[in-house]
Amino acid sequence: KAQKNAIYVYQMTTNPKNEASWTTIYKGLIAKFIKTGLTSGTRYYFRYAVILKGVQGAWSPVLSIIVP
């Protein structure tokens, strides 16, 4: 659920154990984000965090998907 005055940060990777591999794919005011252009057969990992009053909260649990 969207929070008022929040900034959302979405990241993705194919190697979640390597913290440096996480790439920010969206940062903005919209709570929902759709990532396109993924490669079929590849496993991707996603996470997000919310920034309120300039302070970033904890990362969400990691979501893993294999693109069909």
PDB file of N, H, CA, C and O in Angstrom:
ATOM      1  N   LYS A   1       0.847  -1.181   0.000  1.00  0.00           N
ATOM      2  CA  LYS A   1       0.000   0.000   0.000  1.00  0.00           C
ATOM      3  C   LYS A   1       0.886   1.236   0.000  1.00  0.00           C
ATOM      4  O   LYS A   1       1.855   1.312   0.756  1.00  0.00           O
ATOM      5  N   ALA A   2       0.560   2.186  -0.833  1.00  0.00           N
ATOM      6  H   ALA A   2      -0.227   2.125  -1.447  1.00  0.00           H
ATOM      7  CA  ALA A   2       1.347   3.410  -0.959  1.00  0.00           C
ATOM      8  C   ALA A   2       1.257   4.246   0.317  1.00  0.00           C
ATOM      9  O   ALA A   2       0.210   4.319   0.960  1.00  0.00           O
ATOM     10  N   GLN A   3       2.371   4.869   0.662  1.00  0.00           N
ATOM     11  H   GLN A   3       3.221   4.810   0.139  1.00  0.00           H
ATOM     12  CA  GLN A   3       2.426   5.749   1.820  1.00  0.00           C
ATOM     13  C   GLN A   3       2.582   7.184   1.339  1.00  0.00           C
ATOM     14  O   GLN A   3       3.309   7.445   0.381  1.00  0.00           O
ATOM     15  N   LYS A   4       1.909   8.103   1.991  1.00  0.00           N
ATOM     16  H   LYS A   4       1.318   7.891   2.769  1.00  0.00           H
ATOM     17  CA  LYS A   4       1.965   9.506   1.608  1.00  0.00           C
ATOM     18  C   LYS A   4       3.381  10.050   1.804  1.00  0.00           C
ATOM     19  O   LYS A   4       4.017   9.784   2.824  1.00  0.00           O
ATOM     20  N   ASN A   5       3.865  10.805   0.833  1.00  0.00           N
ATOM     21  H   ASN A   5       3.348  11.021   0.005  1.00  0.00           H
ATOM     22  CA  ASN A   5       5.195  11.438   0.878  1.00  0.00           C
ATOM     23  C   ASN A   5       6.345  10.432   0.934  1.00  0.00           C
ATOM     24  O   ASN A   5       7.415  10.751   1.454  1.00  0.00           O
ATOM     25  N   ALA A   6       6.145   9.246   0.417  1.00  0.00           N
ATOM     26  H   ALA A   6       5.276   8.987  -0.005  1.00  0.00           H
ATOM     27  CA  ALA A   6       7.185   8.216   0.422  1.00  0.00           C
ATOM     28  C   ALA A   6       7.865   8.132  -0.930  1.00  0.00           C
ATOM     29  O   ALA A   6       7.255   8.398  -1.965  1.00  0.00           O
ATOM     30  N   ILE A   7       9.125   7.762  -0.909  1.00  0.00           N
ATOM     31  H   ILE A   7       9.620   7.545  -0.068  1.00  0.00           H
ATOM     32  CA  ILE A   7       9.875   7.450  -2.114  1.00  0.00           C
ATOM     33  C   ILE A   7      10.163   5.955  -2.074  1.00  0.00           C
ATOM     34  O   ILE A   7      10.568   5.423  -1.040  1.00  0.00           O
ATOM     35  N   TYR A   8       9.958   5.286  -3.185  1.00  0.00           N
ATOM     36  H   TYR A   8       9.629   5.718  -4.025  1.00  0.00           H
ATOM     37  CA  TYR A   8      10.156   3.843  -3.270  1.00  0.00           C
ATOM     38  C   TYR A   8      11.403   3.547  -4.087  1.00  0.00           C
ATOM     39  O   TYR A   8      11.634   4.152  -5.134  1.00  0.00           O
ATOM     40  N   VAL A   9      12.197   2.616  -3.600  1.00  0.00           N
ATOM     41  H   VAL A   9      12.009   2.125  -2.749  1.00  0.00           H
ATOM     42  CA  VAL A   9      13.414   2.201  -4.295  1.00  0.00           C
ATOM     43  C   VAL A   9      13.280   0.707  -4.585  1.00  0.00           C
ATOM     44  O   VAL A   9      13.106  -0.100  -3.671  1.00  0.00           O
ATOM     45  N   TYR A  10      13.363   0.352  -5.864  1.00  0.00           N
ATOM     46  H   TYR A  10      13.504   1.008  -6.606  1.00  0.00           H
ATOM     47  CA  TYR A  10      13.294  -1.047  -6.278  1.00  0.00           C
ATOM     48  C   TYR A  10      14.654  -1.455  -6.834  1.00  0.00           C
ATOM     49  O   TYR A  10      15.270  -0.714  -7.600  1.00  0.00           O
ATOM     50  N   GLN A  11      15.115  -2.644  -6.440  1.00  0.00           N
ATOM     51  H   GLN A  11      14.615  -3.246  -5.818  1.00  0.00           H
ATOM     52  CA  GLN A  11      16.375  -3.169  -6.943  1.00  0.00           C
ATOM     53  C   GLN A  11      16.193  -4.586  -7.443  1.00  0.00           C
ATOM     54  O   GLN A  11      15.266  -5.289  -7.041  1.00  0.00           O
ATOM     55  N   MET A  12      17.106  -5.004  -8.341  1.00  0.00           N
ATOM     56  H   MET A  12      17.859  -4.433  -8.668  1.00  0.00           H
ATOM     57  CA  MET A  12      17.095  -6.375  -8.842  1.00  0.00           C
ATOM     58  C   MET A  12      18.523  -6.868  -9.011  1.00  0.00           C
ATOM     59  O   MET A  12      19.465  -6.081  -9.094  1.00  0.00           O
ATOM     60  N   THR A  13      18.662  -8.196  -9.062  1.00  0.00           N
ATOM     61  H   THR A  13      17.896  -8.835  -8.995  1.00  0.00           H
ATOM     62  CA  THR A  13      19.952  -8.841  -9.283  1.00  0.00           C
ATOM     63  C   THR A  13      19.708 -10.268  -9.752  1.00  0.00           C
ATOM     64  O   THR A  13      18.588 -10.774  -9.686  1.00  0.00           O
ATOM     65  N   THR A  14      20.770 -10.909 -10.226  1.00  0.00           N
ATOM     66  H   THR A  14      21.680 -10.499 -10.280  1.00  0.00           H
ATOM     67  CA  THR A  14      20.723 -12.352 -10.504  1.00  0.00           C
ATOM     68  C   THR A  14      21.611 -13.090  -9.498  1.00  0.00           C
ATOM     69  O   THR A  14      21.706 -14.317  -9.540  1.00  0.00           O
ATOM     70  N   ASN A  15      22.253 -12.355  -8.601  1.00  0.00           N
ATOM     71  H   ASN A  15      22.176 -11.359  -8.566  1.00  0.00           H
ATOM     72  CA  ASN A  15      23.153 -12.946  -7.604  1.00  0.00           C
ATOM     73  C   ASN A  15      22.934 -12.259  -6.259  1.00  0.00           C
ATOM     74  O   ASN A  15      23.692 -11.357  -5.902  1.00  0.00           O
ATOM     75  N   PRO A  16      21.909 -12.669  -5.505  1.00  0.00           N
ATOM     76  CA  PRO A  16      21.546 -11.952  -4.283  1.00  0.00           C
ATOM     77  C   PRO A  16      22.595 -12.026  -3.164  1.00  0.00           C
ATOM     78  O   PRO A  16      22.564 -11.210  -2.243  1.00  0.00           O
ATOM     79  N   LYS A  17      23.508 -12.978  -3.231  1.00  0.00           N
ATOM     80  H   LYS A  17      23.533 -13.640  -3.979  1.00  0.00           H
ATOM     81  CA  LYS A  17      24.526 -13.094  -2.178  1.00  0.00           C
ATOM     82  C   LYS A  17      25.617 -12.049  -2.323  1.00  0.00           C
ATOM     83  O   LYS A  17      26.383 -11.814  -1.388  1.00  0.00           O
ATOM     84  N   ASN A  18      25.693 -11.412  -3.503  1.00  0.00           N
ATOM     85  H   ASN A  18      25.070 -11.602  -4.262  1.00  0.00           H
ATOM     86  CA  ASN A  18      26.680 -10.367  -3.749  1.00  0.00           C
ATOM     87  C   ASN A  18      25.987  -9.013  -3.622  1.00  0.00           C
ATOM     88  O   ASN A  18      25.305  -8.577  -4.550  1.00  0.00           O
ATOM     89  N   GLU A  19      26.152  -8.355  -2.497  1.00  0.00           N
ATOM     90  H   GLU A  19      26.706  -8.708  -1.743  1.00  0.00           H
ATOM     91  CA  GLU A  19      25.466  -7.084  -2.230  1.00  0.00           C
ATOM     92  C   GLU A  19      25.759  -6.040  -3.311  1.00  0.00           C
ATOM     93  O   GLU A  19      24.894  -5.230  -3.646  1.00  0.00           O
ATOM     94  N   ALA A  20      26.961  -6.062  -3.848  1.00  0.00           N
ATOM     95  H   ALA A  20      27.663  -6.720  -3.576  1.00  0.00           H
ATOM     96  CA  ALA A  20      27.350  -5.086  -4.874  1.00  0.00           C
ATOM     97  C   ALA A  20      26.635  -5.314  -6.205  1.00  0.00           C
ATOM     98  O   ALA A  20      26.644  -4.433  -7.064  1.00  0.00           O
ATOM     99  N   SER A  21      26.015  -6.481  -6.390  1.00  0.00           N
ATOM    100  H   SER A  21      26.007  -7.197  -5.691  1.00  0.00           H
ATOM    101  CA  SER A  21      25.355  -6.776  -7.666  1.00  0.00           C
ATOM    102  C   SER A  21      23.945  -6.198  -7.760  1.00  0.00           C
ATOM    103  O   SER A  21      23.362  -6.184  -8.843  1.00  0.00           O
ATOM    104  N   TRP A  22      23.392  -5.725  -6.657  1.00  0.00           N
ATOM    105  H   TRP A  22      23.866  -5.736  -5.776  1.00  0.00           H
ATOM    106  CA  TRP A  22      22.038  -5.158  -6.689  1.00  0.00           C
ATOM    107  C   TRP A  22      22.042  -3.847  -7.475  1.00  0.00           C
ATOM    108  O   TRP A  22      22.861  -2.961  -7.232  1.00  0.00           O
ATOM    109  N   THR A  23      21.110  -3.747  -8.419  1.00  0.00           N
ATOM    110  H   THR A  23      20.445  -4.466  -8.616  1.00  0.00           H
ATOM    111  CA  THR A  23      20.993  -2.568  -9.275  1.00  0.00           C
ATOM    112  C   THR A  23      19.652  -1.891  -9.028  1.00  0.00           C
ATOM    113  O   THR A  23      18.615  -2.553  -9.017  1.00  0.00           O
ATOM    114  N   THR A  24      19.667  -0.593  -8.831  1.00  0.00           N
ATOM    115  H   THR A  24      20.510  -0.055  -8.839  1.00  0.00           H
ATOM    116  CA  THR A  24      18.420   0.153  -8.671  1.00  0.00           C
ATOM    117  C   THR A  24      17.745   0.281 -10.034  1.00  0.00           C
ATOM    118  O   THR A  24      18.333   0.795 -10.986  1.00  0.00           O
ATOM    119  N   ILE A  25      16.510  -0.192 -10.111  1.00  0.00           N
ATOM    120  H   ILE A  25      16.033  -0.609  -9.337  1.00  0.00           H
ATOM    121  CA  ILE A  25      15.770  -0.155 -11.375  1.00  0.00           C
ATOM    122  C   ILE A  25      14.656   0.878 -11.356  1.00  0.00           C
ATOM    123  O   ILE A  25      14.094   1.206 -12.401  1.00  0.00           O
ATOM    124  N   TYR A  26      14.331   1.393 -10.173  1.00  0.00           N
ATOM    125  H   TYR A  26      14.786   1.127  -9.324  1.00  0.00           H
ATOM    126  CA  TYR A  26      13.333   2.455 -10.069  1.00  0.00           C
ATOM    127  C   TYR A  26      13.492   3.146  -8.723  1.00  0.00           C
ATOM    128  O   TYR A  26      13.733   2.505  -7.700  1.00  0.00           O
ATOM    129  N   LYS A  27      13.353   4.462  -8.745  1.00  0.00           N
ATOM    130  H   LYS A  27      13.158   4.983  -9.575  1.00  0.00           H
ATOM    131  CA  LYS A  27      13.311   5.252  -7.512  1.00  0.00           C
ATOM    132  C   LYS A  27      12.355   6.398  -7.777  1.00  0.00           C
ATOM    133  O   LYS A  27      12.613   7.255  -8.622  1.00  0.00           O
ATOM    134  N   GLY A  28      11.242   6.405  -7.045  1.00  0.00           N
ATOM    135  H   GLY A  28      11.032   5.709  -6.359  1.00  0.00           H
ATOM    136  CA  GLY A  28      10.255   7.444  -7.293  1.00  0.00           C
ATOM    137  C   GLY A  28       9.074   7.337  -6.360  1.00  0.00           C
ATOM    138  O   GLY A  28       9.115   6.621  -5.360  1.00  0.00           O
ATOM    139  N   LEU A  29       8.014   8.061  -6.698  1.00  0.00           N
ATOM    140  H   LEU A  29       7.981   8.643  -7.510  1.00  0.00           H
ATOM    141  CA  LEU A  29       6.846   8.187  -5.831  1.00  0.00           C
ATOM    142  C   LEU A  29       5.791   7.110  -6.032  1.00  0.00           C
ATOM    143  O   LEU A  29       4.840   7.027  -5.255  1.00  0.00           O
ATOM    144  N   ILE A  30       5.943   6.287  -7.058  1.00  0.00           N
ATOM    145  H   ILE A  30       6.716   6.355  -7.689  1.00  0.00           H
ATOM    146  CA  ILE A  30       4.940   5.271  -7.360  1.00  0.00           C
ATOM    147  C   ILE A  30       5.255   3.975  -6.603  1.00  0.00           C
ATOM    148  O   ILE A  30       6.372   3.462  -6.668  1.00  0.00           O
ATOM    149  N   ALA A  31       4.260   3.460  -5.890  1.00  0.00           N
ATOM    150  H   ALA A  31       3.352   3.876  -5.837  1.00  0.00           H
ATOM    151  CA  ALA A  31       4.471   2.271  -5.057  1.00  0.00           C
ATOM    152  C   ALA A  31       4.548   0.984  -5.871  1.00  0.00           C
ATOM    153  O   ALA A  31       5.170   0.015  -5.436  1.00  0.00           O
ATOM    154  N   LYS A  32       3.926   0.962  -7.042  1.00  0.00           N
ATOM    155  H   LYS A  32       3.421   1.749  -7.395  1.00  0.00           H
ATOM    156  CA  LYS A  32       3.951  -0.236  -7.886  1.00  0.00           C
ATOM    157  C   LYS A  32       4.856   0.007  -9.072  1.00  0.00           C
ATOM    158  O   LYS A  32       4.859   1.089  -9.659  1.00  0.00           O
ATOM    159  N   PHE A  33       5.625  -1.016  -9.418  1.00  0.00           N
ATOM    160  H   PHE A  33       5.622  -1.895  -8.941  1.00  0.00           H
ATOM    161  CA  PHE A  33       6.577  -0.886 -10.509  1.00  0.00           C
ATOM    162  C   PHE A  33       6.591  -2.178 -11.303  1.00  0.00           C
ATOM    163  O   PHE A  33       6.595  -3.258 -10.713  1.00  0.00           O
ATOM    164  N   ILE A  34       6.599  -2.094 -12.630  1.00  0.00           N
ATOM    165  H   ILE A  34       6.596  -1.216 -13.109  1.00  0.00           H
ATOM    166  CA  ILE A  34       6.660  -3.275 -13.499  1.00  0.00           C
ATOM    167  C   ILE A  34       7.967  -3.231 -14.276  1.00  0.00           C
ATOM    168  O   ILE A  34       8.251  -2.256 -14.972  1.00  0.00           O
ATOM    169  N   LYS A  35       8.754  -4.280 -14.156  1.00  0.00           N
ATOM    170  H   LYS A  35       8.523  -5.072 -13.591  1.00  0.00           H
ATOM    171  CA  LYS A  35      10.031  -4.381 -14.862  1.00  0.00           C
ATOM    172  C   LYS A  35       9.816  -5.181 -16.137  1.00  0.00           C
ATOM    173  O   LYS A  35       9.269  -6.283 -16.103  1.00  0.00           O
ATOM    174  N   THR A  36      10.246  -4.627 -17.251  1.00  0.00           N
ATOM    175  H   THR A  36      10.691  -3.732 -17.279  1.00  0.00           H
ATOM    176  CA  THR A  36      10.137  -5.324 -18.530  1.00  0.00           C
ATOM    177  C   THR A  36      11.540  -5.613 -19.058  1.00  0.00           C
ATOM    178  O   THR A  36      12.534  -5.155 -18.496  1.00  0.00           O
ATOM    179  N   GLY A  37      11.603  -6.371 -20.133  1.00  0.00           N
ATOM    180  H   GLY A  37      10.795  -6.743 -20.590  1.00  0.00           H
ATOM    181  CA  GLY A  37      12.877  -6.636 -20.786  1.00  0.00           C
ATOM    182  C   GLY A  37      13.721  -7.707 -20.114  1.00  0.00           C
ATOM    183  O   GLY A  37      14.939  -7.739 -20.290  1.00  0.00           O
ATOM    184  N   LEU A  38      13.087  -8.580 -19.350  1.00  0.00           N
ATOM    185  H   LEU A  38      12.098  -8.554 -19.208  1.00  0.00           H
ATOM    186  CA  LEU A  38      13.828  -9.652 -18.674  1.00  0.00           C
ATOM    187  C   LEU A  38      14.050 -10.822 -19.625  1.00  0.00           C
ATOM    188  O   LEU A  38      13.281 -11.020 -20.566  1.00  0.00           O
ATOM    189  N   THR A  39      15.096 -11.589 -19.378  1.00  0.00           N
ATOM    190  H   THR A  39      15.720 -11.427 -18.614  1.00  0.00           H
ATOM    191  CA  THR A  39      15.468 -12.704 -20.239  1.00  0.00           C
ATOM    192  C   THR A  39      14.776 -13.992 -19.805  1.00  0.00           C
ATOM    193  O   THR A  39      14.819 -14.359 -18.631  1.00  0.00           O
ATOM    194  N   SER A  40      14.142 -14.673 -20.748  1.00  0.00           N
ATOM    195  H   SER A  40      14.107 -14.375 -21.702  1.00  0.00           H
ATOM    196  CA  SER A  40      13.457 -15.930 -20.479  1.00  0.00           C
ATOM    197  C   SER A  40      14.437 -16.969 -19.932  1.00  0.00           C
ATOM    198  O   SER A  40      15.561 -17.100 -20.418  1.00  0.00           O
ATOM    199  N   GLY A  41      13.990 -17.704 -18.914  1.00  0.00           N
ATOM    200  H   GLY A  41      13.077 -17.599 -18.520  1.00  0.00           H
ATOM    201  CA  GLY A  41      14.800 -18.765 -18.321  1.00  0.00           C
ATOM    202  C   GLY A  41      15.776 -18.285 -17.256  1.00  0.00           C
ATOM    203  O   GLY A  41      16.487 -19.097 -16.663  1.00  0.00           O
ATOM    204  N   THR A  42      15.821 -16.996 -17.006  1.00  0.00           N
ATOM    205  H   THR A  42      15.244 -16.337 -17.487  1.00  0.00           H
ATOM    206  CA  THR A  42      16.746 -16.440 -16.023  1.00  0.00           C
ATOM    207  C   THR A  42      16.034 -16.215 -14.698  1.00  0.00           C
ATOM    208  O   THR A  42      14.886 -15.770 -14.675  1.00  0.00           O
ATOM    209  N   ARG A  43      16.713 -16.521 -13.593  1.00  0.00           N
ATOM    210  H   ARG A  43      17.645 -16.883 -13.613  1.00  0.00           H
ATOM    211  CA  ARG A  43      16.162 -16.256 -12.261  1.00  0.00           C
ATOM    212  C   ARG A  43      16.600 -14.852 -11.840  1.00  0.00           C
ATOM    213  O   ARG A  43      17.783 -14.517 -11.871  1.00  0.00           O
ATOM    214  N   TYR A  44      15.622 -14.050 -11.450  1.00  0.00           N
ATOM    215  H   TYR A  44      14.661 -14.323 -11.425  1.00  0.00           H
ATOM    216  CA  TYR A  44      15.874 -12.698 -10.968  1.00  0.00           C
ATOM    217  C   TYR A  44      15.402 -12.578  -9.526  1.00  0.00           C
ATOM    218  O   TYR A  44      14.479 -13.269  -9.096  1.00  0.00           O
ATOM    219  N   TYR A  45      16.047 -11.698  -8.802  1.00  0.00           N
ATOM    220  H   TYR A  45      16.797 -11.136  -9.151  1.00  0.00           H
ATOM    221  CA  TYR A  45      15.701 -11.419  -7.407  1.00  0.00           C
ATOM    222  C   TYR A  45      15.387  -9.925  -7.299  1.00  0.00           C
ATOM    223  O   TYR A  45      16.082  -9.085  -7.869  1.00  0.00           O
ATOM    224  N   PHE A  46      14.339  -9.622  -6.566  1.00  0.00           N
ATOM    225  H   PHE A  46      13.774 -10.304  -6.102  1.00  0.00           H
ATOM    226  CA  PHE A  46      13.892  -8.246  -6.416  1.00  0.00           C
ATOM    227  C   PHE A  46      13.696  -7.912  -4.943  1.00  0.00           C
ATOM    228  O   PHE A  46      13.372  -8.778  -4.130  1.00  0.00           O
ATOM    229  N   ARG A  47      13.900  -6.637  -4.618  1.00  0.00           N
ATOM    230  H   ARG A  47      14.163  -5.933  -5.278  1.00  0.00           H
ATOM    231  CA  ARG A  47      13.616  -6.131  -3.279  1.00  0.00           C
ATOM    232  C   ARG A  47      13.275  -4.645  -3.408  1.00  0.00           C
ATOM    233  O   ARG A  47      13.561  -4.007  -4.421  1.00  0.00           O
ATOM    234  N   TYR A  48      12.658  -4.118  -2.356  1.00  0.00           N
ATOM    235  H   TYR A  48      12.425  -4.636  -1.533  1.00  0.00           H
ATOM    236  CA  TYR A  48      12.354  -2.688  -2.356  1.00  0.00           C
ATOM    237  C   TYR A  48      12.506  -2.132  -0.949  1.00  0.00           C
ATOM    238  O   TYR A  48      12.500  -2.873   0.035  1.00  0.00           O
ATOM    239  N   ALA A  49      12.639  -0.838  -0.874  1.00  0.00           N
ATOM    240  H   ALA A  49      12.644  -0.236  -1.673  1.00  0.00           H
ATOM    241  CA  ALA A  49      12.677  -0.129   0.401  1.00  0.00           C
ATOM    242  C   ALA A  49      11.882   1.160   0.248  1.00  0.00           C
ATOM    243  O   ALA A  49      11.691   1.667  -0.857  1.00  0.00           O
ATOM    244  N   VAL A  50      11.427   1.673   1.380  1.00  0.00           N
ATOM    245  H   VAL A  50      11.582   1.261   2.277  1.00  0.00           H
ATOM    246  CA  VAL A  50      10.667   2.918   1.401  1.00  0.00           C
ATOM    247  C   VAL A  50      11.500   3.977   2.105  1.00  0.00           C
ATOM    248  O   VAL A  50      12.093   3.727   3.155  1.00  0.00           O
ATOM    249  N   ILE A  51      11.535   5.165   1.510  1.00  0.00           N
ATOM    250  H   ILE A  51      11.053   5.368   0.658  1.00  0.00           H
ATOM    251  CA  ILE A  51      12.228   6.297   2.115  1.00  0.00           C
ATOM    252  C   ILE A  51      11.173   7.288   2.600  1.00  0.00           C
ATOM    253  O   ILE A  51      10.379   7.804   1.813  1.00  0.00           O
ATOM    254  N   LEU A  52      11.179   7.545   3.904  1.00  0.00           N
ATOM    255  H   LEU A  52      11.824   7.126   4.543  1.00  0.00           H
ATOM    256  CA  LEU A  52      10.266   8.514   4.506  1.00  0.00           C
ATOM    257  C   LEU A  52      11.085   9.570   5.225  1.00  0.00           C
ATOM    258  O   LEU A  52      11.968   9.239   6.017  1.00  0.00           O
ATOM    259  N   LYS A  53      10.804  10.825   4.960  1.00  0.00           N
ATOM    260  H   LYS A  53      10.086  11.094   4.317  1.00  0.00           H
ATOM    261  CA  LYS A  53      11.501  11.951   5.589  1.00  0.00           C
ATOM    262  C   LYS A  53      13.010  11.811   5.458  1.00  0.00           C
ATOM    263  O   LYS A  53      13.755  12.144   6.380  1.00  0.00           O
ATOM    264  N   GLY A  54      13.459  11.310   4.296  1.00  0.00           N
ATOM    265  H   GLY A  54      12.853  11.039   3.548  1.00  0.00           H
ATOM    266  CA  GLY A  54      14.882  11.193   4.026  1.00  0.00           C
ATOM    267  C   GLY A  54      15.572   9.992   4.633  1.00  0.00           C
ATOM    268  O   GLY A  54      16.784   9.841   4.479  1.00  0.00           O
ATOM    269  N   VAL A  55      14.839   9.136   5.316  1.00  0.00           N
ATOM    270  H   VAL A  55      13.854   9.260   5.441  1.00  0.00           H
ATOM    271  CA  VAL A  55      15.422   7.959   5.962  1.00  0.00           C
ATOM    272  C   VAL A  55      14.916   6.698   5.269  1.00  0.00           C
ATOM    273  O   VAL A  55      13.710   6.466   5.188  1.00  0.00           O
ATOM    274  N   GLN A  56      15.845   5.889   4.772  1.00  0.00           N
ATOM    275  H   GLN A  56      16.824   6.078   4.838  1.00  0.00           H
ATOM    276  CA  GLN A  56      15.451   4.638   4.107  1.00  0.00           C
ATOM    277  C   GLN A  56      15.190   3.563   5.137  1.00  0.00           C
ATOM    278  O   GLN A  56      15.982   3.355   6.055  1.00  0.00           O
ATOM    279  N   GLY A  57      14.065   2.881   4.973  1.00  0.00           N
ATOM    280  H   GLY A  57      13.421   3.051   4.226  1.00  0.00           H
ATOM    281  CA  GLY A  57      13.732   1.756   5.827  1.00  0.00           C
ATOM    282  C   GLY A  57      14.476   0.507   5.381  1.00  0.00           C
ATOM    283  O   GLY A  57      15.262   0.541   4.434  1.00  0.00           O
ATOM    284  N   ALA A  58      14.223  -0.579   6.066  1.00  0.00           N
ATOM    285  H   ALA A  58      13.585  -0.606   6.835  1.00  0.00           H
ATOM    286  CA  ALA A  58      14.863  -1.856   5.751  1.00  0.00           C
ATOM    287  C   ALA A  58      14.393  -2.362   4.392  1.00  0.00           C
ATOM    288  O   ALA A  58      13.299  -2.031   3.934  1.00  0.00           O
ATOM    289  N   TRP A  59      15.237  -3.168   3.758  1.00  0.00           N
ATOM    290  H   TRP A  59      16.125  -3.437   4.130  1.00  0.00           H
ATOM    291  CA  TRP A  59      14.846  -3.801   2.507  1.00  0.00           C
ATOM    292  C   TRP A  59      13.751  -4.826   2.777  1.00  0.00           C
ATOM    293  O   TRP A  59      13.729  -5.471   3.826  1.00  0.00           O
ATOM    294  N   SER A  60      12.855  -4.964   1.828  1.00  0.00           N
ATOM    295  H   SER A  60      12.873  -4.441   0.976  1.00  0.00           H
ATOM    296  CA  SER A  60      11.798  -5.971   1.904  1.00  0.00           C
ATOM    297  C   SER A  60      12.418  -7.364   1.828  1.00  0.00           C
ATOM    298  O   SER A  60      13.588  -7.502   1.469  1.00  0.00           O
ATOM    299  N   PRO A  61      11.643  -8.396   2.163  1.00  0.00           N
ATOM    300  CA  PRO A  61      12.118  -9.741   1.862  1.00  0.00           C
ATOM    301  C   PRO A  61      12.345  -9.856   0.353  1.00  0.00           C
ATOM    302  O   PRO A  61      11.645  -9.223  -0.438  1.00  0.00           O
ATOM    303  N   VAL A  62      13.312 -10.653  -0.029  1.00  0.00           N
ATOM    304  H   VAL A  62      13.881 -11.167   0.613  1.00  0.00           H
ATOM    305  CA  VAL A  62      13.671 -10.807  -1.447  1.00  0.00           C
ATOM    306  C   VAL A  62      12.654 -11.711  -2.141  1.00  0.00           C
ATOM    307  O   VAL A  62      12.303 -12.779  -1.638  1.00  0.00           O
ATOM    308  N   LEU A  63      12.189 -11.260  -3.310  1.00  0.00           N
ATOM    309  H   LEU A  63      12.474 -10.393  -3.719  1.00  0.00           H
ATOM    310  CA  LEU A  63      11.288 -12.039  -4.149  1.00  0.00           C
ATOM    311  C   LEU A  63      12.091 -12.624  -5.288  1.00  0.00           C
ATOM    312  O   LEU A  63      12.850 -11.914  -5.948  1.00  0.00           O
ATOM    313  N   SER A  64      11.930 -13.915  -5.523  1.00  0.00           N
ATOM    314  H   SER A  64      11.313 -14.492  -4.986  1.00  0.00           H
ATOM    315  CA  SER A  64      12.664 -14.607  -6.586  1.00  0.00           C
ATOM    316  C   SER A  64      11.688 -15.102  -7.649  1.00  0.00           C
ATOM    317  O   SER A  64      10.656 -15.694  -7.333  1.00  0.00           O
ATOM    318  N   ILE A  65      12.034 -14.846  -8.934  1.00  0.00           N
ATOM    319  H   ILE A  65      12.872 -14.365  -9.191  1.00  0.00           H
ATOM    320  CA  ILE A  65      11.206 -15.360 -10.019  1.00  0.00           C
ATOM    321  C   ILE A  65      12.106 -15.893 -11.125  1.00  0.00           C
ATOM    322  O   ILE A  65      13.226 -15.421 -11.318  1.00  0.00           O
ATOM    323  N   ILE A  66      11.597 -16.884 -11.843  1.00  0.00           N
ATOM    324  H   ILE A  66      10.687 -17.268 -11.685  1.00  0.00           H
ATOM    325  CA  ILE A  66      12.242 -17.353 -13.079  1.00  0.00           C
ATOM    326  C   ILE A  66      11.312 -16.916 -14.205  1.00  0.00           C
ATOM    327  O   ILE A  66      10.128 -17.253 -14.212  1.00  0.00           O
ATOM    328  N   VAL A  67      11.858 -16.168 -15.149  1.00  0.00           N
ATOM    329  H   VAL A  67      12.819 -15.894 -15.143  1.00  0.00           H
ATOM    330  CA  VAL A  67      11.041 -15.665 -16.245  1.00  0.00           C
ATOM    331  C   VAL A  67      10.700 -16.829 -17.181  1.00  0.00           C
ATOM    332  O   VAL A  67      11.597 -17.540 -17.635  1.00  0.00           O
ATOM    333  N   PRO A  68       9.411 -17.026 -17.472  1.00  0.00           N
ATOM    334  CA  PRO A  68       9.021 -18.136 -18.356  1.00  0.00           C
ATOM    335  C   PRO A  68       9.509 -17.952 -19.774  1.00  0.00           C
ATOM    336  O   PRO A  68       9.258 -18.803 -20.628  1.00  0.00           O
TER     337      PRO A  68
END
